[in-house]
Amino acid sequence: QLQLVESGGGLVQAGGSLRLSCAASGRTSSSYTMAWFRQAPGKEREVVAVVSSGGDTYYVDSMKGRFTISIDNAKNTVYLQMNSLNPEDTAVYYCAGVYCAGSGCDRPTRYESRYWGQGTQVTVSS
């Protein structure tokens, strides 16, 4: 079992930055591949980025260059640094423990969640 608690969301103006954190706990929390997803109002949940326990990172193309996912195994914490935010980034952001469902594991969309956090709201004002 993996428990995930996100923090760091809030209200920010367009062009601003936020750093989300996800604290993981559980018997095998240090060995999981982790990911950030988001769900905007009226839209389906979508993957943002994935990081392996070894630090390999994979991003959805639209997030490359603005978002950075990282992991601190000593703290069992995953981060999502978000820069140059725009109103389209407004969503609830979720941390997840994931696994790759088949081949093509360098693509974030190949990952499926096994565990979810409760989510943290990010609102970007124009």
C-alpha positions in Angstrom: 0.0 0.0 0.0 1.2 3.5 -0.9 -0.1 6.6 0.7 0.3 9.9 -1.2 -0.2 13.5 0.1 0.1 16.4 -2.3 0.7 20.0 -1.3 1.8 23.3 -2.9 -1.3 24.1 -5.0 -2.9 27.6 -4.9 -3.8 30.6 -6.9 -1.1 32.2 -9.1 -1.2 34.8 -11.9 -0.5 33.9 -15.5 3.3 33.7 -16.1 3.9 32.7 -12.5 5.3 29.5 -11.0 4.4 26.9 -8.4 6.1 23.8 -7.0 3.9 20.9 -6.1 5.1 18.3 -3.6 3.9 14.7 -3.1 4.9 12.9 0.1 4.8 9.2 -0.2 4.7 6.7 2.6 4.3 2.9 2.7 6.3 -0.2 2.9 7.8 0.1 -0.6 7.4 3.8 -1.3 11.0 4.3 -2.4 10.7 1.8 -5.3 7.8 3.1 -7.1 7.6 4.9 -10.4 5.7 8.1 -9.8 3.7 10.5 -11.9 1.7 13.7 -11.9 -1.7 13.8 -13.5 -4.2 16.7 -13.8 -7.9 17.1 -14.3 -9.3 20.4 -15.5 -13.1 21.2 -15.1 -15.1 19.2 -17.5 -12.2 17.3 -18.9 -10.7 13.9 -18.4 -7.7 13.3 -16.2 -4.5 13.4 -18.1 -0.9 12.5 -17.3 1.6 15.3 -17.1 4.9 13.7 -16.3 6.5 10.5 -15.0 9.6 9.9 -13.0 11.2 6.5 -12.1 12.8 5.8 -8.8 16.1 6.0 -10.6 15.3 9.5 -11.8 14.4 8.9 -15.5 11.8 11.4 -16.5 9.1 11.4 -19.3 6.9 14.3 -20.2 3.9 14.9 -22.3 5.0 17.0 -25.2 2.9 20.0 -24.3 4.5 20.2 -20.9 8.1 20.0 -21.9 10.1 23.0 -21.1 7.6 24.4 -18.6 7.2 21.6 -16.1 9.9 19.6 -14.4 9.3 16.4 -12.4 11.8 15.3 -9.9 12.2 12.8 -7.0 14.0 12.9 -3.7 14.2 9.2 -2.6 15.7 10.2 0.7 12.6 12.2 1.5 10.2 9.9 -0.4 8.9 13.0 -2.1 8.1 13.8 -5.7 8.0 17.4 -7.0 6.5 19.1 -10.0 8.0 22.5 -10.7 5.6 24.5 -13.0 6.8 27.6 -14.7 5.2 30.0 -17.2 1.7 29.0 -16.0 -1.3 30.0 -18.0 -5.1 29.7 -17.3 -5.2 26.5 -19.3 -3.1 24.9 -16.6 -5.9 25.4 -14.0 -6.8 21.9 -12.7 -6.6 19.6 -9.8 -3.2 18.0 -9.8 -2.8 14.4 -8.6 0.2 12.5 -7.6 0.2 8.8 -8.4 2.2 5.6 -8.0 2.2 4.1 -11.5 3.3 1.2 -13.6 4.0 0.9 -17.3 1.2 -1.1 -19.0 3.2 -2.8 -21.8 5.9 -1.4 -24.2 6.8 2.1 -25.0 7.6 3.1 -21.4 9.3 6.3 -22.5 5.8 7.7 -23.2 3.9 9.0 -20.2 0.6 7.9 -21.6 1.7 4.2 -21.3 1.5 4.5 -17.5 -1.4 3.5 -15.4 -2.0 4.4 -11.8 -2.1 2.0 -8.9 -2.3 4.6 -6.2 -3.7 8.1 -6.1 -3.3 11.1 -3.8 -6.2 13.3 -2.9 -5.2 16.1 -5.3 -4.2 19.7 -5.0 -6.0 22.6 -6.7 -4.0 24.9 -9.0 -5.7 28.0 -10.3 -4.1 30.3 -12.8 -5.7 33.7 -13.2 -5.4 35.8 -16.4 
